[in-house]
Amino acid sequence: MTRRHRQTLTSGRVILLADDDAEYLEATRLLLAAEGHQVLTASSGPAALALLREGTVDVFLLDYFMPGMTGEEVVARLREFDPNVQVVLQTGYSEEQPPRSLLQRLDIQGYYDKSEGPERLLLWTDAALKASRVITRLSRSTAALQILADATPRLHSGLPLPRLLTVILDEASSLVERLRPRPRGDPSPPVPPGALVGLFTEGTHLVAAAGRGPFAGAPPDRSSLPAALVTTLAEVARRGEPRSSDTGSVVPLRTANRPLGALFVESRLGRPELELLRLFADHAAIAIDSARRQRHIDPKRAPVEVLRTRILEREVRTAIRSSLPLSVALLASEPGPALESSARAGTLALLEESLRFGDLVLDADAEGRFTLVMPATAGRGAARFLRRVLSALPTGAERSSLRWRAGLACLATHRWPAEAAHPTRSIIADRTAELLGQAGQALIAAAPRAGVPLVLAPSD
């Protein structure tokens, strides 16, 4: 017969006690309940196995000799469907089998002689609960890492930003749902936690970019969001340190130490779980940054020159606001103003293969010039990278038949005063034109046949 007992105090841990001695069963139940544990009781092996199948049990205190099914048989059946529950075998007869022999032969974690008294039982129970906590956390973390592995291809599949944010919210909710414990015996389906992505736009203004649960449809002006939550999102994003409280957990969305925003989930997470969510957020931030760079670009509808200007204006704005350098290079071949279409496509493919994370390359313009954009890269670093790129580009059947040259310009925003970090549209347009002009002049000055394939324009 199986009995359940209601708790007034709880430690959040579940212990199953199986014994055919009703008096011992009740006395031990009261002892463990006084420690704040939820205690389930069973008077036979089959009844205990039925409870174990119903939900999570942290520690199983099992009598070795019971009618119908011995403790050894119960353990063998248990391990067929649950390898993690901690089992402490109990016996009232110390001469039955040596404890060490039982531990070696059976998949159990402890042995308790009932004659040793209640303090010894509590000691074994505490040790088993600690081991259960570690194993449970490892199990959840392993499952969460699998979710991360499965989610990564979706994050980096080139989705447009609105769709990408929906995927991020879905995957974050699934991850947190797997990490947090679920109450035993709760028949209701799991409810994914609410989640919110806040992103910076136009400098320091943080907006609710996407949400789910109670945050679904949150307006960009943040009018429906608690002021404390908005403040927390901004602080976590800028400082780069995750935070967890009773209201939920926040992790930063950052790339190359540049804050993009923050991700909030309605669930309090411990430090290991919070670090797993942060790992997910790192991948999400890379995908968001990539989607932002590709947004509004349609090569079928706009010529290369228009696309180049649009991309560079966005990169110039980002560089100024984040106080990071920006390098732009124009690459062209000699002789001839332009390559044939097949050669141009092959060159573009080689350039794309050479890119570092965050770099961009645009197809040749009407003058046969490829554009390479290198965010967060100063002039010297960009020059070293370009020399490797130039050496890898094709030169034709005869080495003298085709040579490559490059003109490089750098926007040294990291040297600018802080008050310059809020540019107007006209300033951004002027800086973009200036940067392209400097790169173009440097390209003209480059002379590969004279041993000067790369020229770096002076920076401001």
N, C-alpha and C positions, 0 to 999 in steps of 0.2 A: 504494500500500500504506500502511496506517495502523499506527502503532505507539504503544503507551502505555508510559510509564516510571514506575516507582515512586519516590517521594521519601522521603528520610530526614529532611529538614528542610522545613518548610513555612511560607510566609507567609500561607497561606489564600487566595492569589490564583491564578487559573488562566489560563495563557497558551497559546494555540494557535499553533504555528509551521508554516507551510505553504511547502514549497520542494521542487523536483524534484532539487536537488543533494544527494545523500545525505551527502556529506562535510560540506558546510556545515550541513546539517540537524542532524547529530550534534554538531558543534562548538558550534553555537549552543544546542542543547538543554543541553549540559553547562554552558555559560556561564550560562544563565538558572536552571538547577537549583541552581547554586552560590549564587544569590541567595535561595534558599529557596522559589521558585515551583514550583507544579505545572505541568509542561510536557507538552502533548499535541503530537504531530507528525503531519503528513500530507504525502504526496509528490505530491498532485494536488488540483485544485480540488474535484471531487466528494467525495473522501475528507474534505477539510476541512469541507465543508458538512454531511456526515453527522455529524461530531463536534459541530459547532455546534448541530445540531438535538437532540442527545442531552442537553445540559445547559448550564449557565451557563459562559460564557467571559468573562473580564474584558478581555483584550487579544488581538487577532488580528494576528500578524506574517505578512504575506502577500507572497510573491514576485510581482512584476508579470507576468513572462513564465514561464508553465508550459505544457507540452504538453496539448492537449485542451481546456483552459479557461483563459483569461487571468485575471490578477488583477482586471481591470476587470469581467469577466463574473461572477467569484465575488462581488465586492462587490454587484453588481446583484441577484444571487440572494439573498445574505445579507439585504439590506435588505427583502426581501419578508416575512421572518418575525422579524427581530431588528433594531430600530432603535437599540439602545443599545450594543452591543459596540463597543469602541474599535478601529479598524483603523489599523495603521501599514503602509504599503506599502513593500516593499523592492525594490531593483533593483541589479543589478551593473553597469549601464551608465548613467552619469550623463547621456549625450547622448540617451537614449531620449525623455524628455519633461521639460520644466522642472517642478520640484517644485510651484511655485505653480499652474501650469496643472492639474496632477493634483488638487491640493487643492480647486480651484474647481469642477472638472468632476465629480469623484467624491465620494461620501459617505464620506470617510476623514478621519482626524484627525491623520495624520502621514506623513512621507516620509523614508525612510532610504536613503542611498547606501552600499552594502556596502563601498565603498572607504574610508569614513570611519573604520572600525575598530570594535572591540567597545565602547569607552567611549561612543561616540556612540549605539550601539544601546541600551545600558543607560539612557542619558539619555532617549531617546525612550520606552523602556519604562516608566520611572518616571513620566514625565509622563502617559502614557496610563493608567497604573494609578490615579493620583490623580484624573484626570477620570472614570474608571470608578467609583471609589468615590462621588464626588459624584452621578453620574447614577443609580447603583443606589439610593442613599439617597433621592433625590428620587422615584424610581419607587415604592419601597416606601411612602414617606410619602403619595404620592398615592393609592395603593391603600388605605392605612390610613384616610385621610380619607374615602374612599368608604364603608368599613366603618362609620366613625363616623356618617356621614350616614344610612346604612341602619339603624343600630341605634337612633338617637335616637327614632323613632316607637314602637318596641317598648318602650323604657325608660319612656316617658311615656304608655303606653296604659291606665293605671289598674289594673295587675295587682296582686293581693294580694302581700304581702311575700315569702312563701316562693317563689312562682313568679317574682317579679321578681328575686330573688337568683340563681335558676337562669339566667335570661336574662343577667344581668350576668356570671356566670362564663363562659357560652358565648361571649358577644360579646368579653369580654376575652381569652379563649384564642384566638379567631379573629384578633383584632387582633394579638396578639403573634406568632402563627404567621406572619402575613403580614409582620411587621416583621423577624423574625430570618432570617439567611441559611440556605439549605439546602445541604448538601454535594453537590457534583457527582456524578452517577452513583449516588446512593442510591436503590435501587429500592423501598425500603419506603415505605408511605404515611406522610404526616406525622402525628406524634403530638402532639396539642394539649398544651401545658404544663399542669402542675398549677396550680390556683388556689385561693385562699382569701379569703373576706370575713370580717373581724373587726369586730364592732360593739360599741359601748359600751351597756351596759344598767345602769340604776340607778346612774348617776353614773360612777365610774371603773372599773367592772368590765368588761373586754373579753372577749367570748365569740366562739367560732368559729360564726358564723351560718350559713355554707354553704361547701362545698368541692367540688372535683372532682379527679380523679386520686388521688394519695396522700392527699388531704385529704377525700375523700368520706366522709361519715358521721362527721366529727370531732365528739366530744361537746362540748356547751357549756362543760363545766368545764375544757376545754383540756388534759386529762390526757395526750392522745396527741400534743400539739404540742411541739416543742422550745422550751425556755424562752427561748432567744435570739430565736426567731421571734416569740413573744408580746411580748417586750420591744420588739422592733423595730416591730411593728405599732402598739403603743401610743405609742411615741415619734414615729413618722411622723405618726400621727393628730393628736397634740397640737401638734406643731411645724409641721405643714403643709408639710413639705419631703420630696419623694420621695427614695428611696434605692435604689441598685443595687449588688449584690455578686455573687460567684461563685455563691451559692445562689439568687439570684433578685432580683426588683425589687418595691419596695413604693411605692404612691402613696396619699396621704391621701384620705379621703372626708369632705368638709367642706361645710357650707352656712352662709353669712353668718358666716364665721370660727368656726363652732361645730363641733367635731370629732364626727363620727358613728362613725368607725372607719377602717379601711384595707383596701386591696386588694393581695394578694400574688400574683405569678405566678412560676413556676419558670423564669425566663429572665433572663439578664443583658442589660440594654438600655443602649445608649449614651444620651447626654444628649438628642439630638433625639427618639429613639424613646420615651424615658421621658416627655418632655413630651407626646407624643401620647397615651400611656397615661393621663397625668394629666388631659388634656382629657376623655377618656372617663370617668374617675373623677368629674370634676365633674358631668357629666350623670347618672351613676349615683347620686351623693349626693343630688341634687335629687329623683330618682325615689324613693329610699329614704325620704327625709324626708316626701315626700307620701304614700307608702304607710303609713308609721307613723302619720301624722295621721288617715288614713281607716280604720285597722284597728279592728275590733270595733264598727264603726258600721253598724247595719242599721235604716234609717228605717222599714221595714215592721213591725218587731217592738218598737220602743221609742218612746214619745212624745217630742216635742221637748224637754221639760224634762229628761228622763233623759239624752238624748243630749247636751244642752248641758252638764249637770253632768259627764258623763263626759269630754267633750272638754276642758272647762275645767280639770278636775283634771290631765289629762295635760299641758296647756299650762303650768299653774302649776308642776308638777313640773319640766318642762324649763326654765322661766324661772329658777327658784331654783337649779337645779344648774348652769346655764350663766351665771348672773349677768347675765342680759339682761332688760330691761323687758318687760312684757306689758300691752297695753291691750285693754279690752273695752268695747263700746258696745251699748246697747239702743236701737233705733229704732222709733218708732211714729208713726202718723198721727193727725191730728185733723180732723174729729170722729169718734167711733165707736171702740169697743174693738177691732174687727177688720175687715179688708177682706174683700170677697167672694173666693171661691176664684180666679176668673180674675184679679182685680186683684192678689191676693197672689202668684200665680205670676209675673205680669209684673214686680212689684216685686222678687221674688227674683232673677229673671233679670237685671234692671238692676243689682242689687247685685253679683251674681257677675261681671258684665262690668267693674264698677268695681274689683274686687279687685286688689291688688298681689300679687306672688309671696309665698307663705307665709301670706296672709290666709285666713280662713275665714268663711263666712256660714251661719247656720242659719235655717230657715224660721220663720215667726211662731209664737209659742206661743199658749196659750189666751187670753191678754190682747192678742194682736195685736202682740207685740213681736218684731222681728227681732233676732238677735244677731250682731254682727260681732266677730271675734277677730283681733287684730293682734299677732302675736309680734314680739319684738325691736323694738318701737316704743314710745317714751316718750310721755307725755301730750301735749306740745305738737305733736309730729309727727302723732300720731293725730288731734288736734283739727283741724289744717290739712287732713288727708285727709278727715275727716268733713264738713267744710264744703263741700268739692267734691262729695262724695257727696250731701249733702242738696239741693244746688242742682240736681242732675241727676235727682232723683226726681220722678215725676209729681205734679201738683197738681190734676188734674181739669179739667173744662171751664172753670170759673171759678176764677181763682187763689185766691179767698177760700174756695172750697168744701173744699179739702183742704190741710192743712199738715203738714209733717214735723218731728219733734223727736227729739233724741237725748240720752242720758245716757252719759257717758264716765267710766270709772275706770281707773286705772293701778296696776299692781303694780311698784313701783320696786326690783326685786331687785338692780339694778346698784349700789345704794347700801348694800346690806346688808353686814355683816362676813362674812369668809370662813367662819367657823364656822357660819354659818346656811345653808350650801349643802348640808346633809344633812338634809332635813326628814323627819319621820315621816308616816305616812298621815293621822293626825289633824290635823297642822299643815296639810297640803295641803288637806284637806277644809275646815278652818276658813278658810284663805286664799281658797279658791274661793267659799265662801258670802259672805265679806266683800266680795270683788270684785264679785259679782253684786248684793249689797245696795247697795253704793255706786253702781253704775251705775243701779240702779232708783231710788234716791233722786234722783240727778242728772236722770233722765228726768222724774220728777214735777216737779222745779224748772224744767225747760225750758218756756218759754212763747213759741212762735213768733209768736203774734199780738202779743206785746209786743216783738218783735224779738230774742228770746233763744231761738233754736231749739236751741242746743247748750249743755249745762252740763258742765263738767269737775269731777268730784269731787276734793277734796283728796287727795293721795297721801301715803303714810307716809314 
